[in-house]
Amino acid sequence: GAGVSQSPSNKVTEKGKDVELRCDPISGHTALYWYRQSLGQGLEFLIYFQGNSAPDKSGLPSDRFSAERTGGSVSTLTIQRTQQEDSAVYLCASSFDRGGGYTFGSGTRLTVV
Amino acid sequence: DQQVKQNSPSLSVQEGRISILNCDYTNSMFDYFLWYKKYPAEGPTFLISISSIKDKNEDGRFTVFLNKSAKHLSLHIVPSQPGDSAVYFCAASAMGNGMRFGAGTRLTVKP
């Protein structure tokens, strides 16, 4: 597609349930990032995929968070046993390389009630 | 860990004047720096970048300056326009690692 696509755009879930957030990067982009932005906060790095290299998972806040990138394209961020503090906008970005910056999706707004 | 810091949460300037947004970093392995602009309810959009081998990069009204010894970079917007009002994020990356963002500075350009 022309841009980075994220789905769903909004998700309301009950505390304790699992959620899956999807990111379709721009075709051909080898790098993919997940970030989250909590209300009034900056962009918090979660995980980074680069080609076939082992992902940089250093930003995942707990073992309830995991992400996969299948076939070097689509990525899924999974949050297990959601908590209210997980409520945030989850942003995905992709890039061909570091030089021109990353293209961000519009994000998934997750609300845990 | 706050490896990238934007210490000013907000900045207000008059239209036509210069806007200067500042950013400090702690990780000496960072070798690529970027600025992003974000409007409400949208994802951030890439604005300008600079590699650590340079100390200045200019693109139209936007100039980024890098001071490696001080681990400091700044974004200059001149002249500032009301449409520049947005949140500006500084970001830094090291080869093979995730890009880290600052907390953002909300710029308001008053007509």
Interface residues (C-beta under 8 A of the other chain):
Chain A: V4 Y33 Y35 Q41 G42 L43 E44 F45 I47 Y48 Q50 S53 D56 S58 G59 L91 A93 R98 G99 G100 G101 Y102 T103 F104 G105 S106 G107
Chain B: Q6 Y32 L34 Y36 A41 E42 G43 P44 T45 F46 L47 S49 S51 F89 A91 S93 M95 G96 N97 G98 M99 R100 F101 G102 A103 G104
